[in-house]
Amino acid sequence: MVETFEQISPADFFYRNRDIAGFTNPTRAIFSSVRELVENALDASDLHGVPPEVYLRISQEDNGGEEGEVYILRVEDNGSGIPARHIPSAFGQVLFGSKYKLRQARGTFGLGGTMAILYGQITTHKPVYVASSTGTSRTYEYKLMIDIQRNRPIILDRKAHVNKTRWHGTVVEFRLEGDYFRAMPKILEYLKQTAVVTPYANITFVDPKGRLYRFNRVTTDMPPPPEETFPHPYGVDVETIQRLTKITDCRNMLDFMQKHFQRVSERIAHGFLENAGIGKKKNPKKLKPQEVVRLVRKMKEFKDFLPPRARCLSPLGKDLLKAGILKELKPDFIAVCRRKPSAYSGHPFIVETAIAYGGDIPKAGDIVVHRFANRIPLLYDEASDVTVRVIKSINWRTYKVSPDMPIAILVHLCSTKVPYKTVGKEFIADRPEVRREILNGIREVARRLRRFLTRKEHVERERRRLSVFSKYLPKIAEFSTELAGKKQPPDIEKLLKSVRRFE
């Protein structure tokens, strides 16, 4: 038998292996579709610099699916919109998008939205409807399908309308097989947690039964948008260097190091090249393969490179994180911590932690954990996540915390490259640098909680002691008056007032 060889397109690969992107079954598929499209909508609004207005609707169509129902999923946003020439490829071509720049973004692979549409097509064989405008005089509408074998969009219909109101944003609507009622708890939890980390967004959700869920913004303040950056010397490999040498216009290595890498000054570049044994006047385009390999190895060994810049990141900040937690969880106590920028393998990251007590937080028999990465709530595979492992490693009795207390811990990791373990973006890998920052952040807010609980215990002890005192004080005053042979009992109001302060 002769073995045959063939090449498949990226769309065909994910069609055959959709489980790795989180589309394992109708329940998980409808949740993943909602998540991916909502994240795209929020990213588009963040980059445009306007507080997001996201409208999400899921409506039931018929019973056509064998495993689940067929639903119509529609998401609208007021984001930056998509230029007309890019709309077909953005929604009809796998691994085409704007997520491949070196800056923080919710999406990582430029895959999720198109993967949801691909899943809808292979389960219902219906096209996707897209309408978008960048705020110009025209709004464009498309009906598309994906040519899976060639990874190309198939344009079924295209229309252009006059945009009198200068609307900007995107509307996406398609059909997919799903099981909404099994996925409903996860979808609602996802939207609630999204509202925590985007307190500046209005999110409206209409479910298949017509029930309206509204998550209102409490502020119009937004985090500063991340800036695109250059790679850091500690985070490059041989392929990166080879690509840079092909596109560079630098005539020597001294200029090459300063232009294409972040935080490399002339002094640092000179010291590095001398350490690496590469001439500063050498043309980077003439580097031999063995010289490229030595250059990368020496980059990882050189100790004088400065840490990566954090301007390519967009953390929430203490005020916004606190506002989101107060809005959704309404706790009696909250402590928020933002760690200083750090890095792993040359990739900058910032960890933000918070701990909340009381309010609407349930007594779950254990600490409630909310995990976020680049403002994405992570709801699956919790046990594998580094955050959960860190929380379990802490001796909580040191912080006066018991399992029956209504306590929630929130950890937000933002980075240009979040160390996800899977394409489905469900849990963060246990990197030593990331673990250390999460641990220190949780310890800091836990110490503040301990001080709060200590004061609370003290107040409770005083309240119990003084409540007993207030109960028997009038009787003591009465008996004392009789024993003294007086008619007028002593004034005990001042003492009772001090008692009532603790009640």
ZAMARGU-4260 file (C-alpha; in steps of 0.2 Angstrom, whole numbers, plus 5000, padded with zeros to 4 digits):
<rodrens>
0) 5000/5000/5000 | 5007/5017/4995 | 5005/5031/5008 | 4997/5047/5001 | 5002/5064/5008
5) 4991/5080/5007 | 4991/5097/5014 | 4976/5105/5023 | 4972/5123/5027 | 4971/5130/5044
10) 4952/5131/5043 | 4952/5112/5039 | 4963/5108/5053 | 4952/5117/5066 | 4937/5109/5057
15) 4944/5092/5061 | 4951/5097/5078 | 4938/5109/5085 | 4939/5102/5102 | 4956/5110/5105
20) 4948/5127/5103 | 4934/5124/5116 | 4921/5118/5104 | 4919/5100/5112 | 4900/5099/5112
25) 4884/5109/5110 | 4885/5116/5128 | 4903/5121/5127 | 4901/5127/5110 | 4888/5140/5113
30) 4897/5146/5128 | 4913/5148/5118 | 4904/5157/5104 | 4897/5169/5116 | 4913/5172/5125
35) 4924/5175/5109 | 4912/5187/5101 | 4909/5197/5117 | 4928/5198/5119 | 4930/5204/5101
40) 4917/5217/5104 | 4925/5224/5120 | 4942/5224/5112 | 4935/5234/5098 | 4928/5247/5109
45) 4943/5248/5121 | 4954/5252/5106 | 4942/5265/5100 | 4943/5273/5117 | 4924/5273/5120
50) 4915/5265/5134 | 4908/5249/5127 | 4890/5246/5123 | 4888/5227/5120 | 4871/5219/5115
55) 4870/5200/5115 | 4855/5190/5110 | 4852/5171/5109 | 4836/5166/5101 | 4830/5148/5097
60) 4826/5144/5079 | 4821/5125/5078 | 4825/5107/5083 | 4836/5104/5068 | 4851/5098/5078
65) 4853/5080/5082 | 4862/5083/5099 | 4856/5101/5103 | 4844/5115/5097 | 4849/5127/5084
70) 4851/5145/5090 | 4853/5162/5082 | 4868/5171/5091 | 4869/5190/5088 | 4882/5202/5095
75) 4882/5221/5092 | 4895/5233/5098 | 4900/5252/5096 | 4918/5248/5093 | 4930/5254/5080
80) 4922/5244/5066 | 4931/5235/5052 | 4937/5242/5036 | 4926/5235/5022 | 4941/5227/5013
85) 4945/5217/5028 | 4927/5211/5033 | 4927/5195/5022 | 4944/5189/5028 | 4941/5194/5046
90) 4925/5183/5047 | 4929/5170/5034 | 4947/5166/5036 | 4955/5157/5050 | 4970/5165/5058
95) 4967/5182/5050 | 4965/5197/5062 | 4972/5211/5072 | 4978/5201/5087 | 4996/5197/5081
100) 5004/5213/5087 | 5015/5214/5102 | 5003/5222/5115 | 4990/5216/5127 | 4973/5210/5120
105) 4959/5199/5125 | 4961/5188/5110 | 4978/5179/5108 | 4977/5168/5092 | 4965/5178/5081
110) 4955/5162/5080 | 4940/5163/5092 | 4927/5173/5082 | 4930/5164/5066 | 4931/5147/5075
115) 4913/5151/5082 | 4907/5155/5064 | 4916/5139/5057 | 4907/5129/5071 | 4890/5137/5066
120) 4893/5133/5048 | 4898/5115/5050 | 4883/5112/5062 | 4869/5121/5052 | 4876/5125/5035
125) 4870/5143/5036 | 4880/5159/5032 | 4885/5173/5044 | 4878/5190/5043 | 4890/5204/5046
130) 4887/5223/5047 | 4901/5235/5051 | 4907/5253/5049 | 4922/5263/5055 | 4911/5279/5057
135) 4913/5284/5039 | 4899/5289/5027 | 4896/5270/5023 | 4890/5255/5032 | 4894/5238/5024
140) 4884/5222/5025 | 4890/5204/5020 | 4883/5187/5020 | 4898/5175/5021 | 4903/5157/5022
145) 4920/5149/5024 | 4928/5138/5011 | 4935/5126/5023 | 4947/5117/5011 | 4955/5133/5005
150) 4953/5144/5021 | 4945/5158/5011 | 4929/5168/5013 | 4914/5165/5001 | 4904/5181/4999
155) 4886/5177/4996 | 4880/5195/4997 | 4887/5212/4999 | 4878/5229/5002 | 4883/5246/5006
160) 4872/5259/5014 | 4873/5278/5018 | 4878/5280/5036 | 4869/5296/5040 | 4872/5295/5059
165) 4891/5290/5057 | 4888/5275/5067 | 4904/5264/5071 | 4904/5246/5077 | 4900/5229/5071
170) 4886/5217/5071 | 4888/5198/5069 | 4874/5186/5068 | 4875/5167/5064 | 4866/5151/5068
175) 4874/5136/5078 | 4869/5120/5086 | 4870/5122/5105 | 4862/5118/5121 | 4859/5134/5129
180) 4850/5128/5145 | 4864/5118/5150 | 4876/5132/5146 | 4866/5145/5154 | 4874/5145/5171
185) 4891/5147/5163 | 4886/5161/5151 | 4878/5171/5165 | 4893/5169/5176 | 4904/5174/5162
190) 4894/5190/5159 | 4894/5194/5178 | 4913/5192/5179 | 4915/5201/5163 | 4905/5216/5171
195) 4917/5215/5186 | 4933/5218/5175 | 4924/5230/5164 | 4914/5242/5175 | 4915/5255/5162
200) 4904/5244/5150 | 4886/5242/5147 | 4881/5224/5143 | 4864/5219/5138 | 4859/5200/5136
205) 4842/5193/5130 | 4841/5175/5132 | 4830/5162/5121 | 4815/5165/5133 | 4816/5184/5131
210) 4823/5187/5148 | 4833/5203/5149 | 4849/5204/5159 | 4858/5221/5161 | 4875/5224/5167
215) 4876/5243/5169 | 4892/5253/5169 | 4897/5263/5185 | 4910/5273/5177 | 4916/5280/5161
220) 4934/5280/5166 | 4944/5267/5155 | 4961/5260/5157 | 4974/5268/5145 | 4975/5258/5129
225) 4991/5247/5127 | 5005/5252/5116 | 5013/5241/5103 | 5030/5237/5108 | 5046/5228/5101
230) 5052/5211/5107 | 5063/5210/5122 | 5080/5201/5120 | 5076/5188/5133 | 5060/5183/5124
235) 5067/5180/5106 | 5072/5165/5097 | 5082/5161/5081 | 5066/5163/5070 | 5063/5180/5077
240) 5081/5186/5073 | 5080/5179/5056 | 5064/5188/5052 | 5071/5204/5059 | 5086/5203/5049
245) 5076/5201/5033 | 5065/5217/5036 | 5078/5228/5044 | 5085/5243/5035 | 5100/5245/5048
250) 5117/5243/5041 | 5126/5238/5057 | 5122/5228/5072 | 5124/5242/5084 | 5109/5251/5076
255) 5100/5234/5074 | 5100/5231/5092 | 5093/5248/5097 | 5080/5249/5084 | 5072/5232/5085
260) 5072/5228/5103 | 5065/5237/5118 | 5075/5246/5131 | 5092/5243/5122 | 5102/5259/5123
265) 5118/5262/5113 | 5128/5258/5129 | 5119/5242/5132 | 5120/5237/5114 | 5139/5240/5114
270) 5141/5230/5129 | 5131/5215/5123 | 5139/5214/5106 | 5156/5215/5114 | 5151/5201/5126
275) 5143/5191/5112 | 5159/5192/5101 | 5149/5200/5086 | 5156/5216/5078 | 5146/5231/5081
280) 5148/5237/5062 | 5143/5220/5055 | 5128/5220/5043 | 5114/5210/5051 | 5109/5204/5034
285) 5125/5195/5033 | 5124/5185/5049 | 5128/5167/5047 | 5116/5154/5054 | 5129/5149/5068
290) 5131/5168/5072 | 5112/5169/5074 | 5111/5154/5086 | 5126/5162/5096 | 5117/5179/5096
295) 5101/5172/5104 | 5111/5161/5116 | 5121/5176/5122 | 5105/5187/5123 | 5098/5175/5136
300) 5114/5175/5146 | 5117/5193/5146 | 5113/5201/5163 | 5113/5219/5159 | 5097/5221/5148
305) 5084/5231/5157 | 5067/5223/5161 | 5053/5224/5148 | 5042/5240/5147 | 5025/5239/5154
310) 5017/5252/5142 | 5012/5238/5131 | 5000/5232/5145 | 4984/5239/5151 | 4980/5234/5169
315) 4963/5239/5176 | 4970/5248/5191 | 4965/5248/5209 | 4950/5260/5206 | 4942/5251/5192
320) 4944/5234/5199 | 4937/5240/5216 | 4922/5248/5207 | 4918/5232/5197 | 4919/5221/5213
325) 4908/5233/5223 | 4895/5234/5208 | 4893/5215/5206 | 4898/5207/5223 | 4893/5222/5235
330) 4905/5216/5249 | 4907/5223/5266 | 4926/5223/5265 | 4937/5224/5250 | 4956/5225/5248
335) 4965/5228/5231 | 4983/5226/5226 | 4992/5230/5210 | 5010/5222/5209 | 5024/5230/5200
340) 5028/5225/5182 | 5038/5209/5181 | 5043/5197/5167 | 5044/5179/5162 | 5055/5174/5147
345) 5056/5192/5141 | 5037/5194/5142 | 5031/5208/5153 | 5016/5205/5165 | 5007/5213/5179
350) 4996/5204/5192 | 4982/5213/5201 | 4974/5204/5216 | 4958/5208/5227 | 4950/5200/5241
355) 4932/5203/5246 | 4922/5198/5261 | 4903/5198/5265 | 4889/5206/5254 | 4883/5195/5240
360) 4897/5183/5241 | 4890/5165/5245 | 4896/5154/5259 | 4902/5141/5247 | 4911/5130/5260
365) 4927/5136/5252 | 4935/5152/5245 | 4927/5158/5229 | 4940/5161/5216 | 4938/5173/5201
370) 4952/5171/5188 | 4955/5184/5174 | 4968/5185/5160 | 4969/5201/5150 | 4951/5205/5157
375) 4944/5188/5151 | 4935/5177/5165 | 4942/5160/5165 | 4928/5148/5170 | 4934/5130/5166
380) 4948/5119/5172 | 4950/5129/5188 | 4960/5115/5197 | 4974/5116/5184 | 4976/5135/5186
385) 4991/5142/5195 | 4980/5154/5205 | 4970/5140/5212 | 4986/5130/5216 | 4993/5146/5225
390) 4977/5148/5235 | 4978/5130/5241 | 4996/5132/5246 | 4992/5146/5258 | 4988/5142/5277
395) 4973/5153/5278 | 4971/5151/5297 | 4986/5163/5298 | 4974/5176/5291 | 4959/5171/5302
400) 4950/5164/5287 | 4939/5148/5289 | 4930/5138/5275 | 4913/5144/5280 | 4917/5162/5277
405) 4909/5172/5263 | 4926/5176/5254 | 4931/5179/5236 | 4948/5181/5229 | 4951/5189/5212
410) 4967/5188/5202 | 4970/5197/5186 | 4985/5193/5175 | 4988/5205/5160 | 5003/5201/5148
415) 5008/5202/5130 | 5009/5183/5131 | 4998/5175/5144 | 5005/5158/5147 | 4989/5148/5143
420) 4991/5129/5143 | 4978/5126/5129 | 4971/5135/5114 | 4955/5136/5123 | 4962/5149/5135
425) 4955/5141/5151 | 4969/5141/5163 | 4986/5148/5166 | 5002/5138/5167 | 5012/5137/5183
430) 5027/5148/5178 | 5038/5152/5193 | 5038/5171/5190 | 5019/5172/5188 | 5017/5161/5203
435) 5028/5172/5214 | 5018/5188/5209 | 5001/5180/5212 | 5007/5173/5229 | 5014/5190/5235
440) 4998/5199/5229 | 4986/5187/5238 | 4996/5188/5254 | 4996/5207/5253 | 4977/5208/5252
445) 4975/5194/5264 | 4985/5204/5277 | 4972/5218/5276 | 4958/5206/5277 | 4966/5199/5293
450) 4966/5217/5301 | 4948/5219/5296 | 4943/5202/5304 | 4953/5206/5320 | 4944/5222/5322
455) 4928/5214/5318 | 4931/5201/5331 | 4936/5214/5344 | 4920/5224/5341 | 4909/5208/5342
460) 4917/5204/5359 | 4914/5221/5365 | 4896/5221/5359 | 4892/5205/5368 | 4900/5210/5384
465) 4891/5227/5384 | 4875/5220/5378 | 4875/5209/5394 | 4880/5225/5404 | 4866/5235/5397
470) 4853/5221/5401 | 4858/5220/5419 | 4863/5238/5422 | 4845/5245/5425 | 4842/5231/5438
475) 4858/5235/5447 | 4854/5253/5448 | 4836/5249/5455 | 4843/5237/5468 | 4857/5250/5473
480) 4844/5263/5475 | 4834/5252/5487 | 4849/5247/5497 | 4855/5265/5499 | 4837/5270/5505
485) 4836/5283/5491 | 4821/5287/5480 | 4829/5293/5464 | 4840/5280/5455 | 4856/5286/5447
490) 4858/5292/5429 | 4864/5277/5418 | 4860/5285/5401 | 4878/5289/5398 | 4883/5271/5401
495) 4869/5265/5390 | 4874/5276/5376 | 4892/5269/5376 | 4884/5252/5375 | 4872/5256/5361
500) 4887/5262/5350 | 4892/5244/5348 | 4875/5236/5344
</rodrens>
